[in-house]
Amino acid sequence: MAPYSSTSIAASETPLIELRDVSCGYGDRVILERVNLRIPRGKVLALIGTSGGGKTTVLRLLGRQIKPISGQVLFDGVDLAGLDLDGLYAVRRRMGMLFQFGALFTDLSVFENVAFPLREHTKLPEAMIRDLVLMKLNAVGLRGARDLLPSEISGGMARRVALARAIALDPDLVLYDEPFAGLDPISLGVAARLIRDLNDALGLSSIIVSHDLHETFTIADEVAMIANGRVVAQGTPDDLRHSSDPLVQQFVGAHADGPVRFHQPACPVNQDFGLGVSA
Ligand SMILES: Nc1ncnc2c1ncn2[C@@H]1O[C@H](COP(=O)(O)OP(=O)(O)OP(=O)(O)O)[C@@H](O)[C@H]1O
């Protein structure tokens, strides 16, 4: 976590993350257009929206895996585009990332998986690494599973190990890409509660990309809905639940039809099947 200093009060007024008028894409294809987002410190922000809308792309912008075509991505007030490689690595160390299914190293024990970022990014003595790893494993309830291999633990436990690994370096921000995918309802509830509790206990900020609206709405302070490359709604979970925007209503209410059509535009049915009716 960032050390306190005489500038910390001013710094705390700056959002940890800000996207200012960001457009970006892959090759010639524009994916996000003039997106504005602010992620206040200490909060859990959920990014929701239709598949392919650009949620993961926002996470990639934050890690500067991709750069904007225009606009700025600010981390703690600093424009990521202006950082040299050392600066970029320093910023990335302040971000923990948990990607779909956790992606643990299958040939390393639970302990070594969590120790990995500490060994990679610090020169801490072994005794301190041990204590830090056991503290993180304790925080996710898995200190007792330290010697097991990923193949010997359940999917829900693996996700918690990945979470312990994501917070190993005491980040300021944790990015979660589909943290609940493939979990049974109990493990899902446990993972969601853990994300919220760790956020509050460790003074983190968190961004969750998820299609699991029920669980996400339970733990998020704010939700931003991304569709067609734009932020179409941002507010508290209740704001979105009660939004009058037809697209938000369709998405949050899980309705098959609405602004996002079930049917792709097509020629009349009778033309294809000769039925004498039209779609
Ligand atoms: N590396 C890439 N190269 C080219 N196009 C890409 C690349 N990554 C993503 N895209 C495209 O960019 C668009 C946005 O993708 P992104 O993964 O950000 O969406 P998403 O909202 O996270 O989707 P989902 O909910 O399905 O995970 C999609 O149309 C996708 O096909």
The ligand as an SDF file (V2000), in Angstrom:
LIG
                    3D

 31 33  0  0  0  0  0  0  0  0999 V2000
   -6.5590   -9.1730  -28.7030 N   0  0  0  0  0  0  0  0  0  0  0  0
   -7.6340   -8.8230  -29.4160 C   0  0  0  0  0  0  0  0  0  0  0  0
   -7.5480   -8.5870  -30.7420 N   0  0  0  0  0  0  0  0  0  0  0  0
   -8.6200   -8.2270  -31.4720 C   0  0  0  0  0  0  0  0  0  0  0  0
   -9.8650   -8.0530  -30.9560 N   0  0  0  0  0  0  0  0  0  0  0  0
  -10.0200   -8.2770  -29.6420 C   0  0  0  0  0  0  0  0  0  0  0  0
   -8.9310   -8.6680  -28.8110 C   0  0  0  0  0  0  0  0  0  0  0  0
   -9.3930   -8.8160  -27.5430 N   0  0  0  0  0  0  0  0  0  0  0  0
  -10.7050   -8.5320  -27.5870 C   0  0  0  0  0  0  0  0  0  0  0  0
  -11.0810   -8.2060  -28.8320 N   0  0  0  0  0  0  0  0  0  0  0  0
  -12.4400   -7.7990  -29.2510 C   0  0  0  0  0  0  0  0  0  0  0  0
  -12.7780   -6.6260  -28.5440 O   0  0  0  0  0  0  0  0  0  0  0  0
  -14.1400   -6.6590  -28.1370 C   0  0  0  0  0  0  0  0  0  0  0  0
  -14.2330   -6.4100  -26.6390 C   0  0  0  0  0  0  0  0  0  0  0  0
  -13.6320   -7.5100  -25.9860 O   0  0  0  0  0  0  0  0  0  0  0  0
  -13.5840   -7.6260  -24.3940 P   0  0  0  0  0  0  0  0  0  0  0  0
  -12.9140   -8.9230  -24.0850 O   0  0  0  0  0  0  0  0  0  0  0  0
  -13.0410   -6.3880  -23.8090 O   0  0  0  0  0  0  0  0  0  0  0  0
  -15.1390   -7.6990  -24.0620 O   0  0  0  0  0  0  0  0  0  0  0  0
  -15.8700   -8.1440  -22.7240 P   0  0  0  0  0  0  0  0  0  0  0  0
  -16.9160   -7.1150  -22.4570 O   0  0  0  0  0  0  0  0  0  0  0  0
  -14.8830   -8.3760  -21.6440 O   0  0  0  0  0  0  0  0  0  0  0  0
  -16.5540   -9.5000  -23.1870 O   0  0  0  0  0  0  0  0  0  0  0  0
  -16.9450  -10.8220  -22.3390 P   0  0  0  0  0  0  0  0  0  0  0  0
  -18.0150  -10.4060  -21.3860 O   0  0  0  0  0  0  0  0  0  0  0  0
  -17.4900  -11.7420  -23.3970 O   0  0  0  0  0  0  0  0  0  0  0  0
  -15.7080  -11.3300  -21.6860 O   0  0  0  0  0  0  0  0  0  0  0  0
  -14.6990   -7.9960  -28.5780 C   0  0  0  0  0  0  0  0  0  0  0  0
  -15.4370   -7.8090  -29.7570 O   0  0  0  0  0  0  0  0  0  0  0  0
  -13.4830   -8.8400  -28.8450 C   0  0  0  0  0  0  0  0  0  0  0  0
  -13.7260   -9.7380  -29.9070 O   0  0  0  0  0  0  0  0  0  0  0  0
  1  2  1  0
  2  3  1  0
  2  7  2  0
  3  4  2  0
  4  5  1  0
  5  6  2  0
  6  7  1  0
  6 10  1  0
  7  8  1  0
  8  9  2  0
  9 10  1  0
 10 11  1  0
 11 12  1  0
 11 30  1  0
 12 13  1  0
 13 14  1  0
 13 28  1  0
 14 15  1  0
 15 16  1  0
 16 17  2  0
 16 18  1  0
 16 19  1  0
 19 20  1  0
 20 21  2  0
 20 22  1  0
 20 23  1  0
 23 24  1  0
 24 25  2  0
 24 26  1  0
 24 27  1  0
 28 29  1  0
 28 30  1  0
 30 31  1  0
M  END
$$$$
